[in-house]
Amino acid sequence: MALETHIVSHTHWDREWYHPVERFRQRLVALIDELLDDPPGGDESFLLDGQAIVVEDYLDVRPERAPILVPLLRAGRLEAGPWYVLADELIPGGEAIVRNLLTGRRMLGRLNTQPPPVLYCPDSFGHPAALPSIAKGFGLPLVILWRGYGGPRWPAGDTVRWTATSGDDVVVFHLPRDGYELGSNLPLEHESAASRWAKARAELLPRSTTGVMLLPHGADHHARQTRHTEAIRLLAEEGSTEGARASSLRAFAERLVERAAGMSLPTIRGELRDSYGYTWALQGTFATRAHEKRMNAIAERTLVREAEVWSALAARDGNSRWRALVDEAWRTLLRAHPHDTLCGCSIDEVADAMELRVTSATNQALGIRDDAILALIGHDPVAARTAQESWQPIAVVTNPAPRARSGVAMIEVEEFIAHVGVGPGSASTAPPAVVPNARPRIPSLGPVQVLSRAIRHSRTESPRHYPDDDLVTATRVAAWIEDAPAYGITSHAIGAGRSKRTGPEIPVRVDRMSMQNEFLSVGVGDGRIVLESLKHDWRAPSLIELVDERDVGDLYTPAPRARPFEIHQRSPRRVQRGPLRGELAIGYRLIESGA
């Protein structure tokens, strides 16, 4: 079997990590400027780490160099993509991984360029079981990865076939123990080059399944090596019997897939998150800055379950702005997904910037949702702003699910108290007297439970007027909604009498130490919260555990140390009594033993 060793120059570019994005971008501009001034030869490339955002970041600063950069990308002498960002693959949802690849492809498509036919994952901390299906869906027959795979539980070679539960499969090439840094800082004299090649050969050749080997020449945030042509030539001379040569990721991928097609490869299945005994997988980052991961999950779900549903329905009128707005919201969120960002293992400045991006994406998603719903019900804000005397109060209920549903909805009802001056001439207006309504007006539905009531300001907005600021009583209620249509919007009159609809078969019941509905029972006592299914033989004897420990580890790997403590549970407080919503508030006090 003929041997081939493809030496591919590259940089692994964490967009932000021990520096914020702005500082690393300054270094990126210098790196790509140098590549454009002295581009790779025709049979080789420089790989910009498999992510299109590197190109986008550069062109944001140096748009005038696009006429030089783009032809090099089209010729494959510079390579980028298919990802938009090199994201963590286990924390984001599956839809976010798909949007990542879609966004990367669109970004490169706007430059009329194509990425190499590789799902390049050089530094992700693990890989989901569905990744072969995603790669196959994007026409990518090869996945290159490092962490999460390797060690005694996996096949020993560098090439396997990875099969998803769907039956889709791809070829996987596994990077060596040193990962993408195996060929960094190559020597510039013969004796050292011989020693370096012997070390690389000892790592690559025993693991080679197909005879097609990859020697990555680069490292984290590294610019191209000084005198790189000479360094690669010396190494290639030492590895001539193994077919060593300067190459590109595309050339390597095409040769590997071609060779693998005629071979019976070992098959693997499932998640790849265990590389112990080979390299570290860094799964401890799942718990780092956990609140940011919750923020991201909320943003993703708001985009997928709310903004996209209603904007897709609103876009049936042919208006393309909805698609553009959703794409921009996703781009904002994806910039929070790089594995050193979303994993929470970067400096505080990076974490702060991430939170702003996630908040921005959530704000965009909520605005898209609200505007799309108003468009679907035919709301004209300009006409409404000038015809307040004809308003009829209604409650609007939406069901963003693909099936009809019955259940409890949270509805907020506003009742006008007084106008508040806004705009020119309003400074001299006396503040309104606050006279709240004695009894709240509620929707004409089945059972309705008042949850809270407050006085606040409310804006009525129009694109052609100053906002109309009103003082209102805001009443939050839980209401039983029956048979809400799939992807449907329904309206219900307010203060027009109760509907005869019956509500849930068994209402929520709450006493001092427990609550239950038709399906679940929750009990509080002895410092524990017990959750029990009333429909199935299932019981959680301790739903919540409080742990107080010292952590002497870092942002990648926790190292907990015991700290003796006592937990004192305070008596539960009944917040909501039913019949639709029950709520008990429980407080705890943690005291370090001996304190």
Sequence and secondary structure as in RCSB ss.txt:
>XXXX:A:sequence
MALETHIVSHTHWDREWYHPVERFRQRLVALIDELLDDPPGGDESFLLDGQAIVVEDYLDVRPERAPILVPLLRA
GRLEAGPWYVLADELIPGGEAIVRNLLTGRRMLGRLNTQPPPVLYCPDSFGHPAALPSIAKGFGLPLVILWRGYG
GPRWPAGDTVRWTATSGDDVVVFHLPRDGYELGSNLPLEHESAASRWAKARAELLPRSTTGVMLLPHGADHHARQ
TRHTEAIRLLAEEGSTEGARASSLRAFAERLVERAAGMSLPTIRGELRDSYGYTWALQGTFATRAHEKRMNAIAE
RTLVREAEVWSALAARDGNSRWRALVDEAWRTLLRAHPHDTLCGCSIDEVADAMELRVTSATNQALGIRDDAILA
LIGHDPVAARTAQESWQPIAVVTNPAPRARSGVAMIEVEEFIAHVGVGPGSASTAPPAVVPNARPRIPSLGPVQV
LSRAIRHSRTESPRHYPDDDLVTATRVAAWIEDAPAYGITSHAIGAGRSKRTGPEIPVRVDRMSMQNEFLSVGVG
DGRIVLESLKHDWRAPSLIELVDERDVGDLYTPAPRARPFEIHQRSPRRVQRGPLRGELAIGYRLIESGA
>XXXX:A:secstr
   EEEEEEE B  SSSSS HHHHHHHHHHHHHHHHHS   TT  EE TTBTHHHHHHHHH GGGHHHHHHHHHH
TSEE  SBSS B SSSS HHHHHHHHHHHHHHHHHTT    SEEEESS S B TTHHHHHHHTT  EEEE TT  
STTS SSSEEEEE TTS EEEEEE  TTGGGTT S  SSHHHHHHHHHHHHHHHGGG SSSEEEEEE  BT    
TTHHHHHHHHHHHTGGGTEEE  HHHHHHHHHHHHTTS   EEES B   TTTS   GGGGGTTHHHHHHHHHHH
HHIIIIIHHHHHHHGGG  THHHHHHHHHHHHHHTT BTTTTTS S HHHHHHHHHHHHHHHHHHHHHHHHHHHH
HTT  HHHHHT GGG   EEEEEE SSS EEEEEEEEEEEEEEEE  STT TT         SS   BSSSSEEE
EEEEEEEEEE  TTS  EEEEEEEEEEEEEEEEE TTEEEEEEBSS        SS  EE SSEEE SSEEEEEE
TTEEEEEESSSS EES S      EE S SSS  EE   EEEEE   EEEEE SS EEEE  EEEEETT 
